[in-house]
């Protein structure tokens, strides 16, 4: 690889609590020439918290391919660029993998800067055997929901998925139909002020949220197991 070229840094950011950034992650964001963000307004809150003045640009799932090529060209010219997502690690359920793939194609050095992850957070407090698990990212909006949860119900190992406030209860009810014996570990708003972890049978978790509808808000990461 050409030593005069820059690097692409894949930097994990906080999933909620801004204090969860790593020292290395903060240092890299201070030093790079440019930060590619899923949403510059969201990232700016993090940068302001750490007094980081690095210039930002937008790069998300709807960004045109030529924007990725522009980023790669800048790195080829010697600039160091970091890519971040709104929360957590780029490349997991976001378009970061596309930019990384293009960097690989162009023989650009890529350096991972690990950190916060909702998956790691929920696994760490699961209290069950998580040596093996399946991660299925976000649940489908409409089409494919039945197939998605049918695959969850057939799994012999724990399954982790993300869900939204708009679908979480509906999806738990569908899961109950397909897998009434399911056990649930649900993390809501992990690392944030209203963080909550709910455990129990799928029926118990459904009942909990039906009685506490004010808590059907925020972001959800869910483990399903037998």
C-alpha positions in Angstrom: 0.0 0.0 0.0 1.1 3.6 -0.8 2.5 5.2 2.4 1.5 8.6 1.1 -2.2 7.6 1.1 -4.4 8.2 4.1 -6.4 5.7 6.2 -10.0 4.9 6.7 -10.8 4.6 10.4 -14.0 2.8 11.3 -14.8 4.3 14.7 -17.4 3.0 17.2 -19.3 5.7 19.0 -21.5 5.8 22.1 -24.9 4.0 21.9 -26.5 6.4 24.3 -24.3 7.6 27.1 -21.7 10.0 25.6 -19.2 9.0 28.2 -18.8 5.5 26.7 -16.4 6.6 24.0 -13.0 5.0 24.2 -9.9 7.2 24.7 -8.6 5.9 21.4 -11.8 6.7 19.6 -11.8 10.3 20.8 -8.1 10.7 19.9 -8.8 9.5 16.3 -11.7 11.8 15.9 -9.5 14.7 17.0 -6.7 13.8 14.6 -8.4 12.8 11.3 -9.0 15.3 8.5 -12.7 14.5 8.1 -15.5 12.5 9.7 -18.1 10.8 7.6 -21.3 10.7 9.6 -24.7 9.0 9.3 -26.3 12.3 10.5 -24.0 15.2 11.2 -26.4 16.8 13.7 -26.3 13.6 15.8 -22.5 13.3 15.6 -22.1 17.0 16.4 -23.5 16.4 19.9 -20.8 13.8 20.5 -18.1 16.0 19.0 -19.1 19.0 21.1 -19.0 16.9 24.2 -15.4 16.1 23.6 -14.4 19.5 22.1 -13.7 17.9 18.7 -13.7 20.5 15.9 -13.0 18.1 13.0 -15.0 18.9 9.8 -17.9 16.5 9.1 -19.7 15.3 6.0 -22.8 13.2 5.6 -22.6 9.6 4.5 -25.6 7.3 5.0 -27.7 4.6 3.4 -29.3 7.0 0.9 -26.0 8.6 -0.1 -25.2 8.3 -3.8 -22.3 6.0 -4.8 -20.2 8.9 -6.1 -20.1 10.3 -2.5 -18.3 7.2 -1.4 -15.9 7.5 -4.3 -15.2 11.1 -3.3 -14.3 9.9 0.2 -12.0 7.2 -1.2 -10.4 9.8 -3.5 -9.7 12.1 -0.6 -8.0 9.2 1.3 -6.0 8.3 -1.8 -4.7 11.9 -1.9 -3.4 11.5 1.7 -6.2 12.6 4.0 -7.3 10.5 7.0 -11.0 10.0 7.3 -13.1 8.4 10.0 -16.6 6.9 9.4 -19.1 6.9 12.3 -22.7 5.9 12.7 -25.3 7.7 14.9 -24.7 5.1 17.6 -22.5 2.0 18.0 -20.2 0.4 15.4 -20.3 1.3 11.7 -20.9 -1.7 9.4 -23.5 -3.3 11.7 -27.0 -2.6 10.3 -25.8 0.6 8.5 -24.1 1.5 5.2 -20.5 1.5 6.6 -19.8 -1.8 5.0 -20.2 -0.3 1.5 -17.5 2.3 2.1 -15.2 -0.3 3.7 -15.8 -2.6 0.6 -14.8 0.3 -1.7 -11.7 1.0 0.4 -10.7 -2.6 0.2 -11.2 -2.5 -3.6 -8.9 0.5 -3.8 -6.2 -1.1 -1.5 -6.7 1.6 1.2 -5.7 0.7 4.7 -8.6 0.3 7.1 -8.2 0.5 10.8 -11.0 -0.6 13.2 -11.5 1.5 16.4 -13.8 -0.7 18.5 -16.1 0.4 21.2 -19.8 0.4 22.3 -22.2 -2.0 20.8 -25.8 -2.8 21.8 -25.2 -6.4 20.9 -22.3 -6.7 23.3 -24.1 -4.8 26.0 -27.2 -7.1 26.0 -25.0 -10.2 25.8 -22.9 -9.1 28.7 -26.0 -9.0 31.0 -27.9 -11.9 29.6 -26.9 -14.4 32.2 -27.4 -17.3 29.8 -25.1 -19.3 27.6 -24.2 -17.0 24.7 -21.2 -18.8 23.3 -23.2 -19.1 20.1 -26.0 -16.9 18.9 -27.5 -15.5 15.7 -27.8 -11.8 15.0 -30.6 -10.9 12.6 -30.4 -7.0 12.7 -33.7 -5.1 12.4 -37.0 -6.7 12.0 -38.8 -6.2 8.6 -41.3 -3.4 8.4 -44.1 -5.4 6.8 -43.2 -7.9 4.1 -41.1 -10.7 5.5 -42.2 -10.4 9.2 -43.7 -13.9 9.2 -40.6 -15.5 7.6 -38.3 -13.5 9.9 -40.0 -14.7 13.1 -40.5 -18.3 11.8 -36.7 -18.5 11.5 -36.3 -17.1 15.0 -38.7 -19.8 16.3 -36.8 -22.6 14.7 -33.4 -21.6 16.0 -31.6 -23.9 18.4 -29.4 -21.1 19.7 -30.3 -17.6 21.0 -31.3 -15.0 18.5 -30.6 -11.3 18.8 -32.4 -8.6 16.9 -33.2 -4.9 17.0 -36.7 -3.6 17.1 -38.4 -0.2 17.0 -41.0 1.4 19.2 -43.6 1.1 16.4 -43.4 -2.7 16.0 -41.9 -4.2 19.1 -45.2 -5.2 20.8 -46.8 -6.4 17.5 -43.7 -8.5 16.8 -43.6 -10.0 20.3 -47.2 -11.1 19.8 -46.3 -12.7 16.5 -43.4 -14.5 18.2 -45.8 -15.7 20.9 -48.0 -17.3 18.2 -45.0 -19.1 16.6 -43.0 -19.8 19.7 -45.1 -19.7 22.9 -42.3 -21.3 24.9 -39.9 -18.4 24.0 -37.9 -16.7 26.7 -37.0 -13.0 26.3 -34.2 -10.7 27.5 -35.1 -7.2 26.3 -32.9 -4.2 26.5 -34.5 -0.8 26.2 -32.6 2.5 25.8 -29.3 0.8 26.8 -26.7 3.1 28.5 -29.3 6.0 28.5 -31.1 7.6 31.4 -34.2 5.3 31.1 -32.2 2.1 30.5 -34.3 -1.0 31.3 -33.8 -4.7 31.0 -36.9 -6.9 31.0 -36.7 -10.7 31.4 -39.2 -13.4 31.3 -41.4 -15.6 29.0 -42.6 -13.9 25.9 -46.1 -13.8 27.5 -44.7 -12.1 30.6 -42.8 -9.5 28.6 -45.9 -8.7 26.5 -48.0 -8.3 29.6 -45.4 -6.0 31.1 -45.5 -3.6 28.2 -49.3 -3.8 27.9 -49.5 -2.6 31.5 -46.8 -0.1 31.1 -47.5 1.4 27.7 -45.5 4.6 28.6 -42.4 2.4 28.4 -42.9 1.5 24.8 -40.5 4.1 23.6 -36.8 4.3 22.7 -34.7 1.6 21.0 -34.9 -2.1 21.7 -32.4 -5.0 21.4 -33.9 -8.4 22.1 -32.6 -11.9 22.8 -34.9 -14.8 22.2 -34.0 -18.2 23.5 -35.6 -21.5 24.8 
